[in-house]
């Protein structure tokens, strides 16, 4: 919504893009926010084409490393910083 990019799931999936886009990206994020920042850079700033292909989800095997509130707040703050740039 912040970047007018029609993604339904910003945290999963496989991304394929041209090498020249990667060379032009100005990435600053670490951790989980890196995935979002790559998508924002590729589509918003560098005007790359994109398509989202839904994938089926299964039950997770083992324990999750996600800390819902901390990771969610961190991602949101990073998105806001990116938007204000």
OpenMM code with the backbone's topology and positions (N, CA, C; nanometers):
from openmm import Vec3, app, unit

residues = "UNK UNK UNK UNK UNK UNK UNK UNK UNK UNK UNK UNK UNK UNK UNK UNK UNK UNK UNK UNK UNK UNK UNK UNK UNK UNK UNK UNK UNK UNK UNK UNK UNK UNK UNK UNK UNK UNK UNK UNK UNK UNK UNK UNK UNK UNK UNK UNK UNK UNK UNK UNK UNK UNK UNK UNK UNK UNK UNK UNK UNK UNK UNK UNK UNK UNK UNK UNK UNK UNK UNK UNK UNK UNK UNK UNK UNK UNK UNK UNK UNK UNK UNK UNK UNK".split()
positions = [
    Vec3(0.0830, -0.1188, 0.0000),
    Vec3(0.0000, 0.0000, 0.0000),
    Vec3(0.0878, 0.1258, 0.0000),
    Vec3(0.1942, 0.1258, 0.0804),
    Vec3(0.2813, 0.2439, 0.0886),
    Vec3(0.3502, 0.2756, -0.0436),
    Vec3(0.3715, 0.1733, -0.1258),
    Vec3(0.4471, 0.1916, -0.2492),
    Vec3(0.3634, 0.1649, -0.3740),
    Vec3(0.2348, 0.1400, -0.3555),
    Vec3(0.1435, 0.1116, -0.4671),
    Vec3(0.1905, -0.0084, -0.5493),
    Vec3(0.2360, -0.1116, -0.4782),
    Vec3(0.2794, -0.2358, -0.5421),
    Vec3(0.1773, -0.3425, -0.5041),
    Vec3(0.1205, -0.4125, -0.6017),
    Vec3(0.0107, -0.5058, -0.5726),
    Vec3(0.0549, -0.6433, -0.5225),
    Vec3(0.1337, -0.6494, -0.4143),
    Vec3(0.1745, -0.7777, -0.3584),
    Vec3(0.0800, -0.8182, -0.2473),
    Vec3(0.0480, -0.9446, -0.2426),
    Vec3(-0.0351, -0.9945, -0.1334),
    Vec3(0.0516, -1.0525, -0.0226),
    Vec3(0.1705, -1.1042, -0.0580),
    Vec3(0.2587, -1.1655, 0.0404),
    Vec3(0.4007, -1.1154, 0.0165),
    Vec3(0.4457, -1.0229, 0.0990),
    Vec3(0.5781, -0.9631, 0.0778),
    Vec3(0.6909, -1.0436, 0.1409),
    Vec3(0.6572, -1.1484, 0.2136),
    Vec3(0.7594, -1.2213, 0.2886),
    Vec3(0.7980, -1.3568, 0.2306),
    Vec3(0.7320, -1.4005, 0.1269),
    Vec3(0.7681, -1.5328, 0.0758),
    Vec3(0.7773, -1.5298, -0.0754),
    Vec3(0.8203, -1.6398, -0.1289),
    Vec3(0.8301, -1.6516, -0.2731),
    Vec3(0.9729, -1.6435, -0.3219),
    Vec3(0.9910, -1.6778, -0.4467),
    Vec3(1.1213, -1.6715, -0.5089),
    Vec3(1.1198, -1.5568, -0.6091),
    Vec3(1.2248, -1.4811, -0.6103),
    Vec3(1.2355, -1.3661, -0.6999),
    Vec3(1.3420, -1.3909, -0.8037),
    Vec3(1.3097, -1.3565, -0.9258),
    Vec3(1.4039, -1.3653, -1.0366),
    Vec3(1.4046, -1.2294, -1.1040),
    Vec3(1.5215, -1.1718, -1.1210),
    Vec3(1.5304, -1.0440, -1.1899),
    Vec3(1.6663, -1.0321, -1.2563),
    Vec3(1.6771, -0.9379, -1.3445),
    Vec3(1.7999, -0.9184, -1.4213),
    Vec3(1.9141, -0.8694, -1.3320),
    Vec3(2.0344, -0.9152, -1.3652),
    Vec3(2.1531, -0.8783, -1.2883),
    Vec3(2.1723, -0.7279, -1.2824),
    Vec3(2.1431, -0.6582, -1.3923),
    Vec3(2.1638, -0.5134, -1.3924),
    Vec3(2.0747, -0.4422, -1.2907),
    Vec3(1.9572, -0.4994, -1.2598),
    Vec3(1.8733, -0.4409, -1.1541),
    Vec3(1.9417, -0.4560, -1.0187),
    Vec3(1.9964, -0.5734, -0.9925),
    Vec3(2.0634, -0.5979, -0.8648),
    Vec3(2.1803, -0.5015, -0.8459),
    Vec3(2.2552, -0.4770, -0.9517),
    Vec3(2.3702, -0.3854, -0.9442),
    Vec3(2.3278, -0.2418, -0.9143),
    Vec3(2.2057, -0.2046, -0.9492),
    Vec3(2.1572, -0.0677, -0.9285),
    Vec3(2.0855, -0.0487, -0.7947),
    Vec3(2.0584, -0.1576, -0.7240),
    Vec3(1.9842, -0.1478, -0.5981),
    Vec3(2.0688, -0.0854, -0.4889),
    Vec3(2.0046, -0.0011, -0.4091),
    Vec3(2.0691, 0.0618, -0.2934),
    Vec3(2.0086, -0.0001, -0.1682),
    Vec3(2.0523, -0.1186, -0.1347),
    Vec3(1.9953, -0.1944, -0.0240),
    Vec3(2.0631, -0.1586, 0.1069),
    Vec3(1.9817, -0.1428, 0.2107),
    Vec3(2.0333, -0.1086, 0.3427),
    Vec3(1.9838, -0.2044, 0.4506),
    Vec3(1.8772, -0.2758, 0.4234),
    Vec3(1.8127, -0.3587, 0.5255),
    Vec3(1.8962, -0.4815, 0.5601),
    Vec3(1.8703, -0.5313, 0.6781),
    Vec3(1.9253, -0.6584, 0.7230),
    Vec3(1.8099, -0.7412, 0.7748),
    Vec3(1.8269, -0.8702, 0.7794),
    Vec3(1.7234, -0.9567, 0.8332),
    Vec3(1.6029, -0.9664, 0.7417),
    Vec3(1.4860, -0.9782, 0.8027),
    Vec3(1.3632, -1.0016, 0.7274),
    Vec3(1.3239, -0.8840, 0.6383),
    Vec3(1.3619, -0.7636, 0.6722),
    Vec3(1.3251, -0.6461, 0.5933),
    Vec3(1.3961, -0.6430, 0.4580),
    Vec3(1.5029, -0.7202, 0.4423),
    Vec3(1.5762, -0.7221, 0.3156),
    Vec3(1.4877, -0.7696, 0.2012),
    Vec3(1.4055, -0.8701, 0.2249),
    Vec3(1.3155, -0.9217, 0.1217),
    Vec3(1.2222, -0.8122, 0.0705),
    Vec3(1.1646, -0.7365, 0.1616),
    Vec3(1.0759, -0.6256, 0.1234),
    Vec3(1.1512, -0.5185, 0.0474),
    Vec3(1.2717, -0.4854, 0.0943),
    Vec3(1.3479, -0.3787, 0.0315),
    Vec3(1.3879, -0.4148, -0.1118),
    Vec3(1.4234, -0.5395, -0.1362),
    Vec3(1.4560, -0.5832, -0.2719),
    Vec3(1.3362, -0.5613, -0.3637),
    Vec3(1.2188, -0.5989, -0.3186),
    Vec3(1.0974, -0.5827, -0.3997),
    Vec3(1.0666, -0.4353, -0.4244),
    Vec3(1.0807, -0.3527, -0.3227),
    Vec3(1.0545, -0.2100, -0.3370),
    Vec3(1.1522, -0.1483, -0.4367),
    Vec3(1.2791, -0.1785, -0.4221),
    Vec3(1.3805, -0.1247, -0.5128),
    Vec3(1.3550, -0.1691, -0.6564),
    Vec3(1.3306, -0.2978, -0.6755),
    Vec3(1.3147, -0.3525, -0.8104),
    Vec3(1.1924, -0.2938, -0.8810),
    Vec3(1.0829, -0.2808, -0.8098),
    Vec3(0.9575, -0.2409, -0.8738),
    Vec3(0.9346, -0.0895, -0.8685),
    Vec3(0.9530, -0.0279, -0.7530),
    Vec3(0.9217, 0.1151, -0.7399),
    Vec3(1.0297, 0.2051, -0.7986),
    Vec3(1.1503, 0.1894, -0.7501),
    Vec3(1.2556, 0.2816, -0.7914),
    Vec3(1.3139, 0.2487, -0.9278),
    Vec3(1.3360, 0.1195, -0.9563),
    Vec3(1.4017, 0.0804, -1.0810),
    Vec3(1.3034, 0.0432, -1.1921),
    Vec3(1.1745, 0.0471, -1.1612),
    Vec3(1.0677, 0.0225, -1.2601),
    Vec3(1.0778, -0.1142, -1.3276),
    Vec3(1.1190, -0.2148, -1.2513),
    Vec3(1.1217, -0.3513, -1.3040),
    Vec3(0.9812, -0.4084, -1.3128),
    Vec3(0.9634, -0.5037, -1.4010),
    Vec3(0.8331, -0.5697, -1.4127),
    Vec3(0.8237, -0.6797, -1.3075),
    Vec3(0.7021, -0.7081, -1.2624),
    Vec3(0.6859, -0.8129, -1.1622),
    Vec3(0.5523, -0.8832, -1.1799),
    Vec3(0.5481, -1.0041, -1.1279),
    Vec3(0.4241, -1.0806, -1.1199),
    Vec3(0.4330, -1.1673, -0.9948),
    Vec3(0.3239, -1.1806, -0.9257),
    Vec3(0.3205, -1.2640, -0.8057),
    Vec3(0.2482, -1.3933, -0.8399),
    Vec3(0.3127, -1.5054, -0.8105),
    Vec3(0.2548, -1.6368, -0.8370),
    Vec3(0.2258, -1.7021, -0.7021),
    Vec3(0.1004, -1.7273, -0.6710),
    Vec3(0.0660, -1.7885, -0.5417),
    Vec3(0.1273, -1.9281, -0.5275),
    Vec3(0.1650, -1.9624, -0.4064),
    Vec3(0.2194, -2.0946, -0.3781),
    Vec3(0.1378, -2.1584, -0.2656),
    Vec3(0.1293, -2.2909, -0.2638),
    Vec3(0.0577, -2.3571, -0.1545),
    Vec3(0.1452, -2.3611, -0.0285),
    Vec3(0.0838, -2.3464, 0.0846),
    Vec3(0.1540, -2.3540, 0.2119),
    Vec3(0.1201, -2.4841, 0.2823),
    Vec3(0.2174, -2.5401, 0.3499),
    Vec3(0.1948, -2.6581, 0.4321),
    Vec3(0.2265, -2.6243, 0.5766),
    Vec3(0.2065, -2.7182, 0.6651),
    Vec3(0.2392, -2.6964, 0.8048),
    Vec3(0.3898, -2.6940, 0.8224),
    Vec3(0.4378, -2.6051, 0.9087),
    Vec3(0.5811, -2.5934, 0.9353),
    Vec3(0.6298, -2.7146, 1.0132),
    Vec3(0.7431, -2.7645, 0.9710),
    Vec3(0.8106, -2.8701, 1.0457),
    Vec3(0.9098, -2.8028, 1.1399),
    Vec3(0.9086, -2.8358, 1.2668),
    Vec3(1.0006, -2.7740, 1.3619),
    Vec3(0.9462, -2.6442, 1.4165),
    Vec3(1.0335, -2.5699, 1.4833),
    Vec3(0.9891, -2.4459, 1.5469),
    Vec3(1.0238, -2.3246, 1.4609),
    Vec3(0.9431, -2.2226, 1.4729),
    Vec3(0.9609, -2.0988, 1.3983),
    Vec3(1.0632, -2.0094, 1.4665),
    Vec3(1.1422, -1.9380, 1.3880),
    Vec3(1.2379, -1.8417, 1.4419),
    Vec3(1.1781, -1.7013, 1.4453),
    Vec3(1.0578, -1.6872, 1.3942),
    Vec3(0.9912, -1.5583, 1.3865),
    Vec3(0.9470, -1.5113, 1.5251),
    Vec3(0.9750, -1.3855, 1.5550),
    Vec3(0.9237, -1.3210, 1.6763),
    Vec3(0.8229, -1.2184, 1.6263),
    Vec3(0.6977, -1.2551, 1.6305),
    Vec3(0.5909, -1.1841, 1.5609),
    Vec3(0.5922, -1.0339, 1.5866),
    Vec3(0.5857, -0.9904, 1.7105),
    Vec3(0.5750, -0.8474, 1.7397),
    Vec3(0.7028, -0.7726, 1.7067),
    Vec3(0.8171, -0.8271, 1.7475),
    Vec3(0.9440, -0.7582, 1.7230),
    Vec3(0.9737, -0.7512, 1.5735),
    Vec3(0.9623, -0.8652, 1.5031),
    Vec3(0.9910, -0.8675, 1.3603),
    Vec3(0.8899, -0.7848, 1.2810),
    Vec3(0.7629, -0.7909, 1.3201),
    Vec3(0.6600, -0.7119, 1.2521),
    Vec3(0.6837, -0.5628, 1.2686),
    Vec3(0.7150, -0.5198, 1.3902),
    Vec3(0.7424, -0.3779, 1.4156),
    Vec3(0.8670, -0.3331, 1.3407),
    Vec3(0.9687, -0.4162, 1.3387),
    Vec3(1.0920, -0.3839, 1.2674),
    Vec3(1.0665, -0.3681, 1.1172),
    Vec3(0.9894, -0.4597, 1.0600),
    Vec3(0.9555, -0.4505, 0.9171),
    Vec3(0.8749, -0.3245, 0.8871),
    Vec3(0.7787, -0.2946, 0.9701),
    Vec3(0.6957, -0.1757, 0.9494),
    Vec3(0.7791, -0.0482, 0.9569),
    Vec3(0.8661, -0.0376, 1.0557),
    Vec3(0.9525, 0.0800, 1.0672),
    Vec3(1.0439, 0.0936, 0.9461),
    Vec3(1.0956, -0.0173, 0.8986),
    Vec3(1.1819, -0.0126, 0.7801),
    Vec3(1.1028, 0.0337, 0.6576),
    Vec3(0.9821, -0.0166, 0.6418),
    Vec3(0.8985, 0.0267, 0.5293),
    Vec3(0.8705, 0.1765, 0.5356),
    Vec3(0.8409, 0.2268, 0.6535),
    Vec3(0.8150, 0.3699, 0.6684),
    Vec3(0.9387, 0.4523, 0.6348),
    Vec3(1.0578, 0.4050, 0.6804),
    Vec3(1.1819, 0.4749, 0.6464),
    Vec3(1.2047, 0.4755, 0.4970),
    Vec3(1.1814, 0.3624, 0.4306),
    Vec3(1.1977, 0.3532, 0.2852),
    Vec3(1.1023, 0.4495, 0.2151),
    Vec3(0.9809, 0.4579, 0.2652),
    Vec3(0.8806, 0.5451, 0.2017),
    Vec3(0.9175, 0.6920, 0.2152),
    Vec3(0.9767, 0.7281, 0.3266),
    Vec3(1.0137, 0.8679, 0.3506),
    Vec3(1.1409, 0.9097, 0.2766),
    Vec3(1.2183, 0.8115, 0.2292),
    Vec3(1.3398, 0.8437, 0.1519),
    Vec3(1.3073, 0.9110, 0.0239),
] * unit.nanometer
topology = app.Topology()
chain = topology.addChain("A")
for resn in residues:
    res = topology.addResidue(resn, chain)
    for name in ("N", "CA", "C"):
        topology.addAtom(name, app.Element.getBySymbol(name[0]), res)
